[in-house]
Amino acid sequence: MATSISSQPSIRALSLKYLYGGVVHYRPGDRVLPRVLPDYELVMMIEGQATYRKDDHDQAAGPGTLILARPGFHESYIWDVQFPTRHAYIHFDISAMPEDWPALKDWPVLDRQPNPVLAPMFRHLIENIANHPEWPVTSPNAEVCRFLECLLHIILRPTKNRASTLSHHLPEPVHHALKLMRSIIDEGSHQRVSLADLARKAGVTEKHLCRLFQSALGHAPMQTFRLLKLQLAIALLNRSHLSIKEIAHRCGFENPLYFSRCFTQTYGSSPRKIRHSLRAHQAPPPNPLPPEITPRIFW
């Protein structure tokens, strides 16, 4: 006898009346005259600076800025007075939207550091629009509605965690020091690196670099370097057949016993036990560092 599967209540999908858009270039000093927006508009700044004015409130919009405007907005744009400006845009109107979305009054308007995944999604949508000149008159198909729904969902319900935005806020000296660490780990090198080496690369004193790392990542520079190596070890335990000794060597630990001791102190279990749990499809242990700076995997 067939087993019945209980169905979850469906959530209404996004449905569009129309969709159109493109990429626009402006000369220095051009303006979009004040207007009342009749529909929804999503803008992504590509090049140049702009001032976005809504209800007499000005906001700076540099490259990468995302603007989500909705019907009834009193708005205007003032483009860069010295350099050309370029932005992508889409206009759309909604006939039905997901019931679990926030109320329109709670929608964000301007985000200077949107989720990095939105730029390629926006570009894909613009390319799709270019291939469908009939869309300003006819409604886009369900596939395109689902794609825009996904894009808007990311904007309306951003992931509020430290890892997703951390790279935008790391001080430059920390970026430079991390770049040196990453290059050594990615090359599988056993090059010895001291705090003095990292400070030299970062262009600051050792004491100041320690303060910056502690504030940004919660760990000292050399401790961060070791944690980066151990992050790579987690991936290699899960996705390679290398022995524990080989993984220790690949991650820059000359002594496998020291590697196992550091690993166990950090994750609460030995490399062998973690490998066994990963292969049993259990979740990996949480990493002390954000995933955005995890080393790439080469073997």
Buried (B, 14 or more C-beta within 10 A) or exposed (E): EEEEEEEEEEEEEBBBEBBBBEEBEBEEEBEBEEEEBEBBBBBBBBBBBBBBBBEEEEBEBEBBBBBBBBEEBEBBBBBBEEEEBBBBBBBBEBEEBBEEBEEEEEBEBBBBEBBEEBBEBBBEBBEBBEEBEEBEEEBBEEEBBEBBBEBBBBBBEBEEEEBBBBBEEBBEBBEBBBEBBBEBBEEEEEEEBEBEBBBBBBEBEBEBBBBBBBEBBEBBBBBBBBBBBBBBBBBBBBEBEBEBBBBBBBBBBEEBEEBBEBBBEBBEBBBEEBBEBBEEEEEEBEBBBBEBBBBEEEE
